[in-house]
Every structure is written in structure tokens, then in C-alpha cells.
Amino acid sequence: MTSADVALANLMNRTAAAYVQNAPAFIVYREHTHVSAASLGRTQDIDRTVKVRQADNYAVMQDLPQGAERTGQAFPIIPYFDPFTQFTFSWFANLKRVDITLQRSPPGVFPLPPADATVDVLVPYFSFWAPSYAPDSTPARADILIAPTPMYATGSLYPAQVIEDPRTHLPARIEMRTTGGDDEIITLDYQVLQNHWVITHGTFTSRQHVGPLTFQVVSDTTYDQFEFPATPPDPRLGP
């Protein structure tokens, strides 16, 4: 079986290629977000239809069933997102609002040398992550656990677990954690729909500190009713 670090690099390269080659111009979807703070005994539901221009993440959104309309970044995050790339991310959630800001960067590719039968010593490929296989990994379906090394910045998000889809050989699940603690955990589930690798479910967990109070907020989002029109689904998404 290929070493976990090389398997992760190959998986990331396949993901980058699919992400660039099959990028949709526009995405239309419905999202249902359930926000809860169990220790406070409170919940809130946010349902919206979203029409987004994928290139710059500019969206027209309407609260369901006949609620307010707003524009801005796709809520809660655009479902076309490769978390292996460089990105900036800020998150705030309570029972009154959920604010998530995401700035994506183009994906890159890790150069890998060709296989060489004469090689008998391998060194780790990543200096900032330490990948290993989970017990349920198979050659057809990698389940890779990742720990940050001391070289990785404290307080930064990193992919803590990546599970491969055995049919598409792209990630089916990516769990992001924060180094130095678990104040933020992001779990993203992916499917390939109409040839596009998109998020279909996401969970955002954040520990909030307000004065002497500390409580955990969980925002759980399901995306469905996807469409990928080639032309703007709303005039405001035109050039």
C-alpha cells in the first residue's frame, strides 16, 4: 500500500485537477441550516435559496418560504470549495445570526517524482502535516488521519481527516480542526453531481466565549436541489 503521505498528495492533486477542470459558472441550490446551543437549550432554523456566481462567490439569496432577499457571499459557504487550497476563513455563530466569511485561492499541485523500483528509503513528503492511515483504510478507499507538526502555525485550520470516495477517488469527507485546541471543527461531506465536486452537507462547531459564559454552537447545513446553469440565473449575477 502506498505510504499515507504520498496517498494524501495524490488525492490532493486529483482534487485540484477536478476542481479546476469542472468548475461551474453558476450554482443554484437550496440550503437548510439548523443552529443549536445545547447548553442554552436554544435552536434556530435558516432556510434559503441561493443563486451564486462561482468565480467570485457573489450570490443572490432569499429566505424561505417568502422571506427577505439579500446579496453577498453564498450562505453559509459556497458549496464549491477545495479546503486543501490556501484560504482565509472567519466564523461567528450564535442564536441570532451566523456570519461566515471565506476567501478562496486557486488550488496548486504537489510535484511527485515517478515511481522508482531502486529506491529503498522514503522520507516524509510533508513537513507541516503527519498523515497516517486509519484502521479502516483500503487501497480503494483511503481514510487518512492528519496531525499537525510543530512547523504548522498554532491556531490555524488543517485537514484532520480525509476519507476518499472509492468511486470518484475524490474526497467524500474532509474534517478541519484548529491547531492548539478544538474551538472550531468543520466537517464537509462531498458528492460529484453533474460532474461537479460539491459540498452536500457541512457541520460547523464553535466554542463561544461571552463574558463569564462559555457555550458551544453547532451549525448543521444540508445543501440540495442543485442546478448548474451556464448563464446567469439572475440578472444581478451577469457580467
LINRACOR-V249212 format. One record per residue. N is the residue number from 1. PHI is phi in degrees with one decimal (999 if undefined). PSI is psi in radians with two decimals (none if undefined). OMEGA is omega in whole degrees, 0 to 359 (* if undefined). Layout:
((N PHI PSI OMEGA) (N PHI PSI OMEGA))
//
This chain:
((1 999 2.41 179) (2 -58.9 2.51 178) (3 -60.0 2.65 186) (4 -62.9 -0.63 182) (5 -69.1 -0.69 178) (6 -69.9 -0.68 177) (7 -61.3 -0.71 179) (8 -66.1 -0.75 178) (9 -61.6 -0.74 178) (10 -64.1 -0.72 180) (11 -64.1 -0.73 178) (12 -64.8 -0.66 178) (13 -67.2 -0.71 177) (14 -62.9 -0.71 180) (15 -63.5 -0.77 180) (16 -61.9 -0.74 180) (17 -64.2 -0.80 180) (18 -65.5 -0.66 182) (19 -63.1 -0.75 182) (20 -77.0 -0.78 187) (21 -71.3 -0.49 185) (22 -115.2 0.47 182) (23 -67.1 2.20 178) (24 -78.7 2.64 177) (25 -75.2 -0.75 181) (26 -138.0 2.64 177) (27 -132.1 2.31 174) (28 -119.3 2.31 180) (29 -157.5 2.94 173) (30 -112.7 2.46 178) (31 -130.1 2.50 176) (32 -121.6 2.07 180) (33 -115.9 2.23 177) (34 -114.2 2.05 181) (35 -106.3 2.30 182) (36 -140.4 2.58 171) (37 -130.0 1.62 189) (38 -59.6 -0.70 184) (39 -68.6 -0.37 178) (40 -96.4 -0.16 181) (41 67.1 0.59 184) (42 -128.8 2.59 179) (43 -141.7 2.82 175) (44 -152.9 2.50 177) (45 -114.3 2.39 177) (46 -127.3 2.04 180) (47 -118.9 2.29 181) (48 -146.9 2.67 163) (49 -98.0 2.47 184) (50 -130.6 2.32 172) (51 -122.1 2.06 189) (52 -129.6 2.43 170) (53 -85.3 1.98 192) (54 -64.4 -0.67 189) (55 -58.3 -0.74 182) (56 -120.0 0.18 175) (57 58.5 0.73 175) (58 -100.7 2.20 190) (59 -130.2 2.67 169) (60 -112.2 2.16 187) (61 -128.2 2.53 178) (62 -132.6 2.27 176) (63 -68.2 2.43 180) (64 -94.7 2.61 4) (65 -83.8 -0.63 181) (66 -138.0 0.83 188) (67 -93.4 -2.81 184) (68 -67.9 2.71 177) (69 -113.5 2.52 180) (70 -148.3 2.84 178) (71 -125.0 2.80 180) (72 142.4 -2.74 177) (73 -66.3 2.54 180) (74 -59.5 2.38 183) (75 -96.8 2.47 349) (76 -77.3 -0.61 165) (77 -139.8 2.72 179) (78 -61.2 2.36 182) (79 -74.2 -0.05 176) (80 -104.7 1.64 188) (81 -151.7 2.19 176) (82 -103.8 1.79 184) (83 -73.8 -0.05 174) (84 -76.9 -0.27 182) (85 -82.8 3.00 171) (86 -69.8 2.34 178) (87 -155.8 2.73 172) (88 -112.8 2.53 190) (89 -148.1 2.29 172) (90 -132.9 2.57 189) (91 -145.0 2.36 171) (92 -144.4 2.40 179) (93 -147.4 2.37 165) (94 -146.4 -2.95 185) (95 -79.4 -0.05 178) (96 -102.1 -0.52 181) (97 -159.7 2.80 174) (98 -127.3 2.09 179) (99 -118.2 2.10 178) (100 -131.7 2.19 178) (101 -117.0 2.23 184) (102 -131.1 2.24 173) (103 -119.3 2.01 184) (104 -92.7 2.65 173) (105 -120.4 2.72 178) (106 -62.0 2.52 180) (107 -73.2 2.67 175) (108 -114.8 3.08 182) (109 -125.0 2.39 175) (110 -84.9 2.11 178) (111 -70.0 2.23 180) (112 -118.7 2.33 178) (113 -71.3 2.69 177) (114 -66.8 2.72 179) (115 -60.3 2.47 181) (116 -137.6 1.98 184) (117 -67.9 -0.30 182) (118 -84.4 -0.14 182) (119 -79.7 2.29 179) (120 -125.1 0.07 177) (121 -134.7 2.28 179) (122 -118.3 2.51 175) (123 -114.7 2.72 180) (124 -58.0 2.43 182) (125 -79.1 -0.65 182) (126 -99.7 2.40 175) (127 -95.0 -0.36 186) (128 -103.9 -0.27 176) (129 -125.3 2.63 176) (130 -121.0 1.57 182) (131 -78.3 2.62 173) (132 -149.8 2.74 179) (133 -81.0 2.41 170) (134 -73.1 2.77 183) (135 -58.6 -0.48 183) (136 -90.6 0.15 180) (137 -66.6 2.54 173) (138 -134.4 2.87 177) (139 -59.2 -0.46 181) (140 -90.4 -0.31 184) (141 -144.9 1.62 181) (142 -75.1 2.39 171) (143 -124.0 1.82 190) (144 -111.2 2.21 175) (145 -98.4 2.44 185) (146 -129.7 2.28 175) (147 -116.3 2.41 178) (148 -73.2 2.49 175) (149 -87.5 2.97 178) (150 -60.3 -0.28 180) (151 -77.9 -0.24 183) (152 -85.8 2.45 187) (153 -65.5 2.30 177) (154 -66.5 2.41 180) (155 86.7 0.08 181) (156 -97.7 2.60 175) (157 -75.2 2.50 176) (158 -145.8 2.70 179) (159 -76.5 1.86 183) (160 -81.5 -0.45 179) (161 -150.9 2.38 178) (162 -131.8 2.13 179) (163 -112.6 2.24 183) (164 -87.0 2.47 171) (165 -81.1 2.09 184) (166 -67.7 -0.28 180) (167 -87.9 -0.80 184) (168 -95.4 -0.33 185) (169 57.9 0.57 169) (170 -116.7 2.88 180) (171 -62.3 2.33 173) (172 -96.1 -0.46 178) (173 -149.8 2.39 174) (174 -131.4 2.18 176) (175 -107.9 2.16 179) (176 -103.8 2.39 176) (177 -129.8 2.95 180) (178 -105.6 2.28 176) (179 -65.6 2.55 178) (180 82.8 0.16 180) (181 152.5 3.01 182) (182 -114.6 0.67 178) (183 -65.4 -0.47 177) (184 -132.4 2.24 174) (185 -132.5 2.23 179) (186 -122.4 2.18 176) (187 -117.8 2.18 183) (188 -121.4 2.19 176) (189 -104.0 2.35 185) (190 -121.2 2.64 168) (191 -139.0 2.76 171) (192 -96.2 1.96 181) (193 -119.0 2.18 181) (194 49.8 0.72 176) (195 75.2 0.18 180) (196 -115.6 2.30 180) (197 -85.5 1.86 188) (198 -131.4 2.74 175) (199 -75.5 2.29 176) (200 -112.1 -0.26 179) (201 -157.2 2.44 178) (202 -145.5 2.50 176) (203 -124.6 2.24 179) (204 -118.5 2.09 181) (205 -116.7 2.26 183) (206 -140.3 2.37 175) (207 -93.3 2.10 183) (208 -101.7 2.50 179) (209 -123.0 1.97 180) (210 -125.2 1.80 183) (211 59.3 -2.26 180) (212 -81.5 -0.05 186) (213 -95.9 2.34 173) (214 -126.4 2.21 180) (215 -147.1 2.75 182) (216 -103.4 2.30 177) (217 -111.4 2.30 178) (218 -118.6 2.19 177) (219 -114.2 2.02 184) (220 -113.4 2.12 185) (221 -122.4 2.33 172) (222 -113.7 2.26 177) (223 -104.9 2.37 176) (224 -153.1 -3.05 180) (225 52.6 0.84 182) (226 -72.0 2.45 168) (227 -136.5 2.64 181) (228 -130.7 1.23 183) (229 -67.7 2.60 179) (230 -84.3 -0.34 180) (231 -116.1 2.80 184) (232 -58.4 2.18 178) (233 -75.8 -0.11 179) (234 -147.9 2.40 182) (235 -56.5 -0.50 181) (236 -71.1 -0.19 178) (237 -98.6 0.12 178) (238 -71.6 3.13 182) (239 -59.2 none *))
//
